[in-house]
């Protein structure tokens, strides 16, 4: 059994080390005990320093983000160091869009899963507003599992729909989908449905009235029904290319955001929603056995997004068909 966990760690910075917030994040992660952790919102100081060139700043960003992720990994008993194709230690498994110091990352338990040599690829601009970190991991299945840590465009529904097609391209292969898990903060409501055809996530915005609705709703419905724009996940879930773990397993609905009180973190006009998702590609869907959002005092204190996790029975992932 392999457990994959997603966690938006709420603006995790180098200065957070040795603070109660850092310790709450570490505790929440250890409570879930992931084999694979997909992480979002590792951020660095974006200001251009005196006499610092753009190249200098990019190098500083990489070093600072790598130090944050490496420190978090060490405190949690995980690693984030990739393996180059020649078998030597490689870069930290992280990505940003080069124009912003906001990173996604992948961490894993080296005692239970292993990085595939040459299997790391960071995706930033122009593909994504934030980024997607992609990494192949050996989890004991017949072929490597491709894992993606994704942070969706927060401001443009059209942008998220476009990003979905790029994500689909990362996970596709001729004739189908690679064995893979895409997890992250999608910044939007899922298009997944229940067995009776109803939306797994009910419409959250119908009774709201504020300027930020246009970032989340179908434009023509703003000021009326305020219907959530679900095109992003609709593209990923189309024809069963991926499944939403929570809906696929018919687990009880749980919000992943909207539980912090006013004045704690950033203002939130949205209320309780589920925007942190774990999606499994077609070959991995039969391996899904359990999904939950993790709720504990530590997780509530750690970030404005709850960790979500799914357990995989990797023996249920089919071997690739032989090409003839």
C-alpha positions, 0 to 999 in steps of 0.5 A, spaced: 500 500 500 502 506 498 499 513 501 500 519 497 498 526 500 497 533 497 498 539 502 498 546 500 503 549 506 500 556 506 506 561 504 512 556 507 518 560 507 525 560 510 524 564 516 518 559 518 523 554 520 523 553 528 516 556 529 510 553 531 507 554 524 513 550 521 512 545 527 505 544 526 506 543 518 511 537 520 506 534 525 500 534 520 505 531 515 507 526 520 500 524 522 498 522 515 505 518 514 505 519 506 509 515 502 509 521 497 507 528 498 505 533 493 507 540 496 504 547 494 506 554 496 513 554 498 515 561 497 522 565 497 523 573 497 522 575 490 525 582 491 531 584 487 536 585 491 541 591 490 546 589 485 543 583 484 542 581 476 536 577 474 540 571 473 543 572 480 536 572 483 534 566 479 539 562 482 538 565 489 531 563 488 533 556 487 537 555 493 532 558 498 527 554 495 531 548 495 533 549 502 526 550 505 524 543 501 530 540 504 529 542 511 522 540 511 523 533 508 529 532 513 524 534 519 519 529 516 523 523 515 522 524 507 527 526 501 526 531 495 533 529 492 532 526 485 536 522 481 540 524 474 540 519 469 547 517 470 545 515 477 548 521 481 544 525 486 540 531 482 536 537 483 530 538 488 524 536 485 521 542 485 518 547 480 516 555 479 514 559 473 521 563 473 517 569 474 514 568 481 518 565 487 512 560 488 514 553 488 511 546 487 515 540 490 514 532 491 517 529 497 517 521 498 519 516 503 526 513 501 524 507 505 518 505 501 518 508 494 524 510 489 526 516 484 527 513 477 533 516 474 532 521 469 525 521 471 524 528 474 521 534 470 519 541 472 514 545 468 513 552 469 511 558 464 508 559 459 505 552 461 502 554 468 501 560 472 504 557 478 507 550 476 507 543 476 513 538 478 513 532 475 517 525 477 517 518 476 517 514 482 518 506 483 512 504 487 513 497 486 508 496 480 509 494 474 512 500 471 513 507 474 508 512 477 508 519 474 506 524 480 505 531 479 504 536 484 500 542 481 498 549 483 492 552 478 491 559 476 487 563 481 485 568 477 483 566 470 478 560 469 480 560 461 487 559 464 485 553 468 482 550 462 488 551 458 492 548 463 488 542 464 490 540 457 497 541 458 497 537 464 493 532 460 499 532 455 504 530 461 500 524 463 498 522 456 501 516 452 499 513 445 493 510 446 491 512 453 494 514 459 500 513 463 500 510 470 499 517 474 497 521 480 496 528 479 495 532 486 494 539 488 491 546 489 487 546 483 484 553 485 477 551 483 471 546 484 471 539 481 467 536 475 466 529 478 460 526 479 456 521 483 453 514 481 447 518 480 450 523 475 450 529 480 455 533 482 460 530 487 461 538 489 455 542 490 455 549 487 458 553 493 457 560 490 450 561 489 448 565 495 455 569 495 455 576 492 462 579 491 467 582 486 471 575 486 466 571 483 468 572 476 475 568 478 471 562 480 464 562 476 462 561 469 462 569 467 455 569 464 452 566 471 455 571 475 450 575 479 445 570 477 446 563 479 453 564 480 455 557 477 462 554 478 466 554 472 469 546 472 472 546 465 479 545 468 477 538 471 472 536 466 477 536 461 482 531 465 476 527 467 473 526 460 472 519 458 475 517 464 482 519 462 483 521 470 478 520 476 477 524 482 479 519 488 474 522 493 468 521 488 470 515 485 470 512 492 464 515 494 467 518 500 463 523 504 464 530 502 469 534 506 472 541 505 479 542 504 479 550 505 474 555 508 475 553 515 480 559 518 477 564 521 477 572 519 484 575 520 487 568 520 491 568 514 488 571 507 481 574 507 477 568 504 470 570 501 469 563 498 467 559 505 468 552 505 470 548 498 474 542 496 479 545 491 485 540 493 484 534 489 487 527 488 486 525 481 488 518 478 489 516 471 485 510 468 490 505 469 491 507 477 483 508 478 482 501 480 488 501 485 484 507 489 482 504 496 481 510 500 481 517 500 480 522 506 482 530 508 486 530 514 483 534 520 487 535 526 489 540 531 496 540 527 492 540 520 488 546 522 493 550 525 498 549 519 495 552 513 489 554 510 488 548 506 487 541 509 492 535 507 488 530 503 491 523 502 489 517 498 491 510 499 493 505 493 494 498 492 499 498 487 498 491 485 492 493 482 495 497 477 495 493 470 502 491 467 503 495 460 500 492 454 506 489 450 506 493 443 506 488 437 
